[in-house]
Amino acid sequence: MINVGVLGATGAVGQRFVELLADHPWFKLTTLAASERSAGKPYGKIVKWRLDTPFPENIGKIKVVPTSPSAMKNVDLVFSALPAEIATDTETAFADAGIAVCSNASSHRMDPDVPLVVPEVNGDHLRMIELQRDSGTDGFIVTNPNCSTIMLTVSLAPIRNFHFT
């Protein structure tokens, strides 16, 4: 099992990450981070669950921690649902601290050494992680394109290798 955390766990995107990770067979959701005002409180007491799916009770007692690498020492990977203006520096700090970051924010989408991945289309771009690791840390950032771009890319990918005569 890979120990994971969610940055921005109380927001709508963070809640989606929590929902998907709560009972995932590969990941153990151990840490939830949010704003300072939420830190120290059980997730189930502070989150206003917005999803149509039931709240995953098995994570309700996890105490929320501040959004800092030092508060997430026991995670191997974080899923970031932070807003772009916060994500830029925060995600970099996590990567510099040796923590892998999978980001949903737009902050690092144009960074030359950060893979912009749609797994069904260009999963091979994850090799770019090695460029980031060349800086001497085990941490890295991987991001995804805008949601509408993802759908367009997935739908157009089959014609990429089609040969017109």
C-alpha positions in Angstrom: 0.0 0.0 0.0 1.1 3.5 -0.8 0.4 6.1 2.0 -1.2 9.1 0.5 -2.6 12.5 1.5 -4.9 15.0 0.0 -4.1 18.8 -0.1 -7.2 20.9 -0.1 -9.3 18.0 1.3 -12.3 20.0 2.3 -13.0 21.6 -1.1 -15.1 20.1 -3.9 -12.1 18.6 -5.8 -10.4 17.5 -2.6 -13.6 15.7 -1.6 -13.6 13.9 -4.9 -10.0 12.8 -4.2 -11.1 11.6 -0.8 -14.0 9.7 -2.2 -11.8 7.9 -4.8 -9.0 7.2 -2.3 -11.0 6.1 0.8 -11.2 2.4 -0.2 -8.7 2.3 -3.0 -6.8 -1.1 -3.2 -3.4 0.5 -3.9 -3.5 3.6 -1.7 -4.0 4.1 2.1 -5.4 7.5 2.7 -3.6 8.5 5.9 -3.5 12.3 5.8 -5.9 15.2 4.9 -4.7 18.7 4.8 -6.7 21.9 4.7 -6.5 25.5 5.9 -5.1 26.4 9.4 -8.7 26.9 10.7 -9.5 23.3 10.0 -6.2 21.8 11.3 -6.4 19.6 14.3 -10.1 18.8 13.8 -11.6 15.5 12.6 -12.4 15.6 8.9 -15.9 14.3 9.4 -16.7 17.2 11.8 -15.5 20.0 9.5 -16.1 18.9 5.9 -19.4 20.0 4.3 -19.7 16.9 2.0 -20.9 18.1 -1.4 -20.9 14.9 -3.3 -23.9 12.8 -4.2 -22.1 9.7 -2.9 -22.2 8.8 0.8 -19.5 10.2 3.1 -16.8 7.6 3.5 -17.1 7.0 7.3 -13.7 5.2 7.5 -11.9 8.5 7.1 -14.2 10.7 9.2 -11.9 10.5 12.3 -8.7 11.5 10.4 -7.5 14.8 12.0 -6.9 17.5 9.4 -3.3 18.8 9.3 -1.9 22.1 8.0 -0.9 22.2 4.4 2.8 21.8 4.8 5.4 19.1 4.1 6.4 18.8 7.7 2.8 17.9 8.6 2.8 15.1 6.1 5.9 13.2 7.0 4.4 9.7 6.6 3.0 10.0 3.1 4.6 8.9 -0.1 2.3 10.8 -2.4 -0.1 13.7 -2.2 -3.0 14.5 -4.5 -3.4 18.2 -4.7 -6.7 20.0 -5.0 -5.3 23.4 -4.1 -6.3 26.5 -6.0 -3.6 27.6 -8.5 -2.5 30.7 -6.5 -1.7 28.5 -3.5 -0.5 25.4 -5.4 2.4 27.1 -7.1 4.6 27.4 -4.1 3.0 24.8 -1.9 3.4 21.9 -4.4 7.0 22.9 -5.1 7.7 22.8 -1.4 6.3 19.3 -1.2 8.3 18.1 -4.2 11.5 19.7 -2.7 10.8 17.9 0.6 10.9 14.6 -1.3 7.1 14.0 -1.6 5.5 13.1 -4.9 2.7 15.4 -6.0 -0.2 14.7 -8.4 -1.7 18.0 -9.0 -5.1 19.1 -10.4 -4.1 22.8 -10.4 -3.0 24.8 -13.4 0.1 26.1 -11.7 2.7 23.8 -13.1 1.1 22.9 -16.4 3.6 24.8 -18.5 6.7 23.9 -16.5 9.2 22.3 -18.9 10.0 19.4 -16.7 6.5 18.7 -15.3 4.6 16.0 -17.2 1.2 17.0 -18.3 -0.5 13.6 -18.4 -3.6 12.1 -19.7 -2.8 8.4 -18.8 -4.9 6.9 -21.6 -3.0 9.0 -24.2 0.5 9.9 -23.1 1.3 7.9 -20.0 4.9 7.6 -21.3 5.4 11.3 -20.4 5.8 10.2 -16.8 9.4 9.5 -17.8 9.9 13.3 -17.3 9.8 12.7 -13.6 13.4 11.6 -13.9 14.3 15.2 -15.0 12.9 16.5 -11.8 14.7 13.9 -9.7 18.0 15.0 -11.4 17.9 17.9 -9.0 18.6 15.5 -6.1 15.2 14.9 -4.5 12.8 12.0 -4.6 9.9 14.4 -4.9 8.3 15.5 -8.1 5.2 17.1 -9.6 2.8 15.5 -12.2 -0.2 17.4 -13.4 -3.1 17.0 -15.7 -4.6 19.3 -18.4 -7.8 21.2 -18.0 -10.8 18.9 -17.7 -12.3 19.9 -21.1 -8.9 19.3 -22.7 -8.7 15.9 -21.2 -12.0 14.9 -22.8 -11.0 16.3 -26.2 -7.6 14.6 -26.1 -9.1 11.2 -25.2 -11.7 11.5 -28.0 -9.1 12.6 -30.6 -6.3 10.2 -29.6 -7.5 7.3 -31.8 -7.0 9.3 -35.0 -3.4 10.2 -34.0 -2.1 7.0 -35.6 -4.7 6.8 -38.4 -3.2 6.9 -41.9 -5.3 8.7 -44.4 -4.9 7.6 -48.0 
